[in-house]
Amino acid sequence: MFTAYRAATALVDTAAAEHQYLTAARNAIKAGKDGLILHMECPECDRVPSGRDGDPHVTVMTTSGFPVVVIGCEGYWVVNPAAVGVGHLAPNWEA
């Protein structure tokens, strides 16, 4: 079972936290960091994001050119924040 973490449950400044998370996740994915669990499908809806305007998913391209979901369609963080160095932003995140 997949349980992601929604930043809004623990942080007042969610926009800043989400920006830090996205930056860290993007950098780790682009660097090909070992040990990351990546999803090409959204674990919340089990769909592959379309990438079109209005798609609620946030994706990052891997070094091999495949998009992976970093924020799901319901707004949950998909990549483990601790694995990308920002675990303090989401101490209750679960996979």
N, C-alpha and C positions, 0 to 999 in steps of 0.2 A: 504494500500500500504506500502510496506517495503522499506525504504531507509536507507542503512547502511552508514558507514563512512569509507573512504579510508584514511589511515594515510598519504599517500604520498601527499595529497593535501595541508597539512598544516605544515608539519615538514621536516626539512632538514635531520635529522638523523632518518630516518624511521626504520632502523633495531633496534636501541635502543628503540624507542617508541613501536615497535611491540613486542619486548621482554618484556618490562614492562607491556604492555597490556596482553600478553599471561600469564605471571606470575600471574598477578592480577586476571584475569578471571579464571585460573586454581584453584587458591587458594580459590576463592569465591565459585566456583562450588563444589570443594572437601569438603568445609566446610558446604555445604548445605545452603548457604546464602538465606534468604527469599527475595522475591520480584524480583528475576532474571527471565527474560523472556528467556527461552531456546528453541532451535530449534533442533529437531532430523533430520529434512530435511533442506537442504540448501535453504535459502530464495531467493537466486539468480537463482537457476536452478530447484528448487522444487524436488531434488533427495536426497535420503539417501546416504551419503558418503560410498564408498566401503571399505575404510581403507586399500586398497592395495597400493603397491608402485606406485607412479605416480599420485595418487589421489590428486587433488589440494586443497581439503578441509583440514582444520585443526580442529580436534575434541579433546574433553576432555571427559573422562569417568566420569559420575556422581557417587555419592556414592551408587546408586542402580544398577550400572553397565551398564547404557545406554550411548552411545556416543552422545554428543551434539556438534553442529557446533559452533566454536568460530571465525573462519575466513572462509568466503565463497569461492567458486571456482574462483571468480573474484578478490579476495584479500580484500574484505570489512570486517570490523569488525562487527560481528553479535551481540555479547553481549554488552549491553550498557556500555561504559567505565566508566561513572559516577557511575553506580550501583556497580562497582567493585573497586571504589576508585581511578581511574585514568582519571577522566573527563577532567583534564587539558591537556591531550594528544590529545583529540579530542573534542574541544569545540563546534563544529558544527554538532556533531553526531546526527542523527535523527532516530527514529524507525518508 
